[in-house]
Amino acid sequence: MDRRELLGVLGTGAAGLVAFNAGGRAVAQEGHEHDKRHDEAIKVTGHCAEVCNETFRHCFRLTEQGQRDHAHPARLALDCAEFCGLAACLMSRESDLMGEACGACAEACKKCADECAKFSSETMKRCADACRDCEKHCREMSRMHASH
């Protein structure tokens, strides 16, 4: 994930929080390198946010066409994307609240994955898969942060 993609996921307010060195590894503002697990978790949560936003647009279009069964997953996908963005932002700067954000993100991802898995389209399956992967990484980050 390049800097532009990460900043798009995290929002414009995160512009001063994260910088990327030439190797593409995330570096906190103070200059401390994240370990590989943090890097991977940030990448996975950013990807999940993107997929959830795409899923929201997909579901919203279908809802507008009268397929009301896509209204609930649309809302969950949008909420999940927000949780993923927050978790990625807090992980990127190693916030003291990172564990809490990651725990909440994992729960949002679980709910979104469970709902999206009820549908057979590729978009919904992709979302369920991305959310399950993000849930796994966020639970790990939440446990790691809790142990410090």
Stockholm file with secondary structure:
# STOCKHOLM 1.0

chainA/1-148         MDRRELLGVLGTGAAGLVAFNAGGRAVAQEGHEHDKRHDEAIKVTGHCAEVCNETFRHCFRLTEQGQRDHAHPARLALDCAEFCGLAACLMSRESDLMGEACGACAEACKKCADECAKFSSETMKRCADACRDCEKHCREMSRMHASH
#=GR chainA/1-148 SS CCHHHHHHHHCGGGTTTEEECTTCCEEETTSCBCCHHHHHHHHHHHHHHHHHHHHHHHHHHHHHTTCGGGHHHHHHHHHHHHHHHHHHHHHHTTCTTHHHHHHHHHHHHHHHHHHHTTSCSHHHHHHHHHHHHHHHHHHHHHHHHHTC
#=GC SS_cons         CCHHHHHHHHCGGGTTTEEECTTCCEEETTSCBCCHHHHHHHHHHHHHHHHHHHHHHHHHHHHHTTCGGGHHHHHHHHHHHHHHHHHHHHHHTTCTTHHHHHHHHHHHHHHHHHHHTTSCSHHHHHHHHHHHHHHHHHHHHHHHHHTC
//
